Amino acid sequence: MRRTIFGVIFLMVFKLSAQEKYPQGVFQPPLDIPLVLAGTFGELRSNHFHAGMDIKTQQREGLPVYAIADGTVTRIKISHWGYGKALYVAHPNGYTSVYAHLRKFGPEIEEYIKKIQYTKQSYEVEAFPDYGELKVAKGSVIAYTGNSGSSAGPHLHFEIRSSVTEKPTNPLLYGYDVRDATNPTLLGLYGYPLSEDAVVNQSAKMIQLNFTRQPDGSFLADKVNAVGTIGFGINSFDRLDMAANKNGVYSVKQTVNGRVYTEFDFETFSFGETRYINTLIDYGYFGKYRERIQKCFKEPYNYLGIYKELYNNGKIDVEEGMSYSVEILISDIAGNETKLVIPVEGKREIPKIKKEEATTENFIIASKPNNFDLGAAKVYFPANTFYDDFYINLKKGKDTVTIHDNSVAAHRNFTISFDPSQYPLEERKQLFIARLDDRLRPSYATTYKRDGAFTTRTRNLGVYTLARDSVAPTITPKNFKEKQWLSNYSYLSLEISDDLSGIDTYRATLNGKWILMEYEPKTNTITYNFDDNIVDEAQCELEVIVTDNVGNSSTFTSTFFRK
Ligand SMILES: [Zn+2]
């Protein structure tokens, strides 16, 4: 692959403009505290790359969030999981800023969304205000930080997207001051024999390689003896100043004898491709050890657009008697670099570690649809559910079936259908499809019940069974008692929980009028804010109805007084 002179010039221009492509200093920070990150853009997460940066909020909630520029609110979304309370603001320069895991919105936006919540009688809502309907000025308070949705602690998740393509871009490309003087950390190096005949250090399967730190701070791997087509993988993270968090690195570049074989970075990616992260990482290794190795070579079924340069898909053809100097450069966006040199000697050795051929009765051809009857359940994999062909491990059972394990990633949903006809009709109502974890604890898989078949669609391989939930949810007041005067209270809160299938719906009324209960599933808490002013009577009858995922329902009533 020879580049023309125009190609080289184009590439140089492209590379130079990578920093200049994005407006510098136009956007102000969304918080008025020093920006310390708990997560970076492109960081490797479960089934996705992190689409923004996570700004630490000093273990607190309620910090004011500022509009980074003039703009208009284009989307408000409130969900139990995911981004929790999230706000999207479009700016005239073609970018949209996103703020997530919020505790609440600024007054005008809060009033706007509450009206919709009361109209729809739902805490979870999504609204798309008209352009210009909810304008915000640069530096105005548009929200307060929180911990809502799938957030493991108080922080602000912040994104900058293209308003047109909706592609998220690395927020650190816009000139934000985030201190980082620390080089990326290299935890592990792995060699992959890729061709049939390939061997790395007498191993025909992936093998960990040793390296040592050199006086100049770079790393040198022990000499690798190899032959055939091989590849390398690294396990690394980036630590920033003032925080211990293990963040993602910005770019990885692999050269062989000075020639660039692989270069990828996290300038941008699309939500459509983010799940292909499972082809960048060694998914089998991740399933076993929960550690993410990034491959420096590109699999044929990897459709990620993060690659800036590729030669031979990053794979190295090692010939007997030749020597190679492989260099891997890991960088953060601040320009700190960690260099690793791997000397490779072309040497044919008899593999002591053989390839494991875990064959089973059933071979999946990924490009074709596959159907299996497992006794208690039937499983249907549409074409291209999987990335690659493999021997699938299936176990039939009377009521439990095993559909391989978490060492293989599914890209698309597949269907599992149980036949509930052996159970009496009354019992069937309380049955649901459950996925059993390693310790055989059941978790609810969204179960569609029709025509005598219970069906779920999932991308998780593993053990599935029909479980029965016969216990209704519990509802317990947290901050009040029956017949209490609550005049000085600003909110009502109750704990709701369900033992097995989980909570499906919750609904509360005061003197018969629907009230907004904000549900925080992480703490099993629903909260009503008295500022909503739904009743003005002194005697208040509260009714809360909670239903689980199979329809078991509980009702809680209580009387309290207010002046
Ligand atoms: Zn985040």
Boltz pocket constraint, residues with backbone or C-beta under 6 A from the ligand:
constraints:
  - pocket:
      binder: B
      contacts: [[A, 39], [A, 50], [A, 52], [A, 53], [A, 54], [A, 156], [A, 157], [A, 158]]
      max_distance: 6.0
